[in-house]
Amino acid sequence: MKQATLLLVLVVFSLLPACQHSSTPEKESMVLIPAGEFQLGMPVSDNIPAFMSDRTSSANAQPMQNMHLDAFYIDRFEVTYADFLAFKPSARYAEGRANHPVRGISWHEADAYCLWSGKRLPTEFEWEKAARGEDGRLFVWGNELDKSKANFGKTPQPVGSVKGDVSVYGVQDMNGNVSEWTASWYQPYPKSWHKDANFGENFKVIRGGAYNKREHGFMEQFAMVPYRNVAPPTMRTWNTGFRCAQSVGKTESGNPG
C-alpha cells in the first residue's frame, strides 16, 4: 500500500511542470517586457521626401511622447515556417526554410495563429517598446543606421542569425528580416495634429524594417523602429511576417496564468 501511494505521489510530481508549462510563457521563447514608460513616436522633421503619402510619411508617428504600458511577454523570435506549419499543416512552402520567418501571411492568419497558441498579436505600442527600450532610440542598437547590424539584404535569413539585431530586452530581428503585423488599427496617436483619410478600421499597422528584394526603395526612415507602415488585414506581402505577445498573468483565452 505504501509503495502504491509513493508511486502515485511521484507520478503527480512528474506531471506538475507540464501542467504549469501550459499557462506560463517559456523563458526561452518569450521575453518579459517590464511595466513602465517608454518614448513613443518619431522626432519632428521637415525632411519628408515629396513622393511620400500620408500613409508613408513619418508624420503619422508624431508627436514623440512618453507612454506607460503594463508588463507583457513577446516572442523572442519571429514565427517561423516550422511554427506555422504546426498550426496549418496543409500550407506548402519551399523546402529548407523551416527556421526562416514565415511571410506572405495575412493579418487574419497571423491573428489566428497567435490565438491558437494561447497568445495574441502585440499592439503597435508594445511592439515599439520591445524594439527600442525606454530611451527613444531609432534603431534597436542606437540612433545611427548601420546596415550591417540587421538583415536589409535581398533575401530573408533564419531567425536570430543576425547578432546585431537584438533589442535591449533581448528580442531579436525587430529591425530587419521581415516586417511584422500588429494588433492595432491605423489610428492617430494621442495629441496628434496629423490628418489622414486612411485613419480608422480599414488598415492594420505593420512595424519593423525588412529585407529588400529591390535595389531601390530602401530608405533609412523605413528602417526606424518607430516608423509606421499599414496594410489591409487581408493583404499578403513578400516581406511581412509576425510574432506573438501575451499579457502577464493570463493566457489570451482570458484564463488565469
C-alpha positions in Angstrom: 0.0 0.0 0.0 2.8 2.4 0.9 4.6 1.6 -2.3 1.5 2.3 -4.3 1.0 5.6 -2.5 4.6 6.6 -3.1 4.3 5.7 -6.8 1.2 7.9 -7.1 3.0 10.9 -5.5 5.9 10.5 -7.8 3.6 10.4 -10.9 1.8 13.6 -9.7 5.0 15.5 -9.1 6.3 14.4 -12.5 3.3 15.9 -14.2 3.4 19.3 -12.4 5.9 21.0 -14.7 3.9 20.0 -17.8 0.7 21.4 -16.3 2.4 24.7 -15.3 4.0 25.0 -18.7 0.7 25.1 -20.5 -0.2 28.6 -19.0 3.3 30.1 -18.4 5.3 31.6 -21.3 8.5 29.6 -22.0 11.6 31.6 -20.8 13.5 30.7 -23.9 10.7 31.5 -26.4 9.2 34.7 -24.9 10.7 37.8 -23.3 9.2 39.7 -20.4 8.9 43.4 -21.1 8.5 45.2 -17.7 5.8 47.7 -16.9 6.7 51.4 -17.2 7.1 54.4 -19.5 8.9 54.4 -22.8 9.4 57.1 -25.5 6.9 56.6 -28.3 7.0 58.1 -31.8 9.2 59.9 -34.3 11.0 63.2 -33.7 9.5 66.1 -35.7 11.3 66.6 -39.0 10.8 68.8 -42.1 12.8 66.4 -44.2 10.0 64.4 -45.8 10.5 63.3 -49.4 7.9 64.8 -51.7 6.8 61.4 -53.1 5.7 60.1 -49.6 2.0 59.9 -49.0 0.0 60.4 -45.8 0.3 56.6 -45.2 4.0 56.5 -45.7 5.1 59.8 -44.0 6.6 59.6 -40.5 4.3 62.5 -39.6 1.7 59.8 -38.6 4.1 58.7 -35.8 4.2 62.1 -34.2 4.4 63.8 -31.7 7.1 61.9 -29.8 5.7 61.3 -26.3 6.1 59.2 -23.1 3.6 56.3 -22.8 3.1 53.9 -19.9 2.5 50.2 -20.7 1.7 47.3 -18.4 4.1 44.4 -18.4 3.7 41.8 -21.2 5.5 39.0 -22.9 6.6 39.0 -26.5 8.1 36.2 -28.7 11.9 36.4 -28.8 11.9 35.4 -32.4 9.6 35.9 -35.4 7.2 33.0 -36.1 8.9 30.5 -38.4 7.6 28.3 -41.2 8.0 25.3 -38.9 5.9 27.0 -36.2 3.2 28.0 -38.7 3.0 24.5 -40.3 2.2 23.1 -36.8 -0.9 25.3 -36.9 -1.7 24.9 -40.6 -0.2 21.5 -41.8 -1.9 21.9 -45.2 0.2 25.0 -46.0 3.0 24.4 -48.6 6.3 26.3 -48.7 9.7 25.7 -50.4 11.9 23.2 -48.5 14.8 24.4 -46.4 13.0 27.4 -44.9 11.8 25.8 -41.6 13.8 28.2 -39.5 13.1 31.3 -41.6 10.4 33.8 -40.6 7.1 32.9 -42.2 6.0 35.6 -44.6 3.2 36.3 -47.1 0.7 35.8 -44.2 -2.4 37.9 -43.9 -3.3 39.7 -40.6 -6.2 37.3 -40.1 -3.8 34.3 -40.4 -1.3 35.8 -38.0 -4.1 36.6 -35.5 -5.5 33.1 -35.8 -2.1 31.5 -35.2 -1.4 33.6 -32.0 -4.8 32.8 -30.6 -4.3 29.1 -31.4 -1.1 29.2 -29.4 -2.7 30.8 -26.4 -1.2 34.2 -27.2 -2.2 37.3 -29.3 -0.6 39.8 -31.6 1.2 42.6 -29.9 -0.2 46.1 -30.1 2.0 48.5 -32.1 2.9 50.3 -28.8 4.0 47.0 -27.2 6.0 46.2 -30.4 7.7 49.6 -30.3 8.7 49.4 -26.6 10.1 45.9 -27.1 12.2 47.1 -30.0 13.5 50.5 -28.8 13.5 50.2 -25.0 12.9 53.3 -22.9 15.5 55.8 -24.2 13.9 56.7 -27.5 16.5 55.2 -29.8 15.6 55.0 -33.5 17.1 51.6 -34.2 17.5 48.7 -31.7 21.2 49.4 -31.4 21.1 53.2 -31.2 20.3 56.3 -33.3 22.6 55.8 -36.3 21.7 53.4 -39.2 24.2 50.6 -39.6 23.1 48.2 -42.3 25.5 45.5 -41.1 23.5 45.1 -37.8 20.3 43.8 -39.4 19.2 41.9 -42.4 18.5 44.6 -45.0 19.8 42.3 -47.8 18.0 40.7 -50.7 16.8 37.5 -49.0 15.3 36.6 -45.6 17.6 34.9 -43.1 17.0 32.3 -40.4 15.6 33.9 -37.3 18.2 35.1 -34.8 21.0 34.8 -37.2 22.0 38.5 -37.4 23.5 39.1 -34.0 23.4 42.9 -34.1 19.6 42.9 -34.5 18.7 42.4 -30.8 16.8 44.9 -28.6 17.8 45.9 -25.1 15.4 43.4 -23.8 16.8 40.5 -25.9 14.1 40.4 -28.6 15.6 39.6 -32.0 15.1 40.6 -35.6 12.9 43.7 -35.0 14.9 46.0 -37.2 15.3 43.7 -40.2 14.5 40.3 -41.8 10.7 40.8 -42.2 8.3 43.5 -41.1 5.6 42.3 -38.6 1.8 42.6 -38.2 0.5 44.2 -35.0 -3.0 44.0 -33.4 -3.5 47.8 -33.9 -5.8 49.6 -36.3 -4.2 52.6 -38.1 -5.3 55.4 -35.8 -3.9 58.8 -34.9 -1.5 59.0 -31.9 -2.6 60.7 -28.7 -2.1 64.5 -29.1 -1.5 64.1 -32.8 -2.3 67.0 -35.2 -1.8 64.8 -38.3 -4.7 64.3 -40.6 -5.0 61.2 -42.7 -8.1 60.0 -44.6 -6.9 56.4 -44.0 -7.3 56.6 -40.2 -10.0 54.2 -39.0 -10.5 50.5 -39.2 -9.5 49.7 -42.7 -5.8 49.2 -42.2 -3.7 47.3 -39.7 -0.3 48.7 -38.6 2.9 46.9 -39.6 6.1 47.5 -37.8 9.8 46.9 -38.4 12.2 47.2 -41.3 12.7 44.3 -43.7 15.0 42.7 -46.2 14.6 44.3 -49.6 14.3 42.5 -53.0 14.8 45.7 -54.9 17.9 47.9 -55.2 15.7 51.0 -55.0 13.1 51.5 -52.4 15.2 51.2 -49.2 15.1 54.3 -47.1 16.6 54.9 -43.7 13.3 56.2 -42.4 11.6 52.9 -43.3 14.0 51.0 -41.1 13.5 53.1 -38.0 11.6 51.2 -35.3 9.1 53.9 -34.6 8.1 54.1 -38.3 4.5 53.0 -39.0 3.5 51.1 -42.1 0.0 49.9 -42.8 -1.9 47.4 -45.0 -5.4 45.9 -45.3 -5.7 42.9 -43.0 -6.4 40.7 -46.0 -3.2 41.5 -47.8 -0.3 39.1 -48.0 3.1 40.6 -48.8 6.5 39.1 -49.5 8.3 40.9 -46.7 5.8 40.7 -43.8 5.5 38.1 -41.1 4.7 38.4 -37.4 5.4 37.4 -33.8 3.1 36.9 -30.8 2.6 38.5 -27.4 0.9 37.6 -24.2 -0.5 39.5 -21.2 1.2 38.9 -17.9 -0.8 36.6 -15.6 -3.2 35.1 -18.1 -3.4 33.2 -21.3 -5.2 35.1 -24.1 -8.3 33.0 -23.7 -8.8 35.0 -20.5 -7.9 32.2 -18.1 -5.6 33.0 -15.2 -2.0 32.0 -16.0 
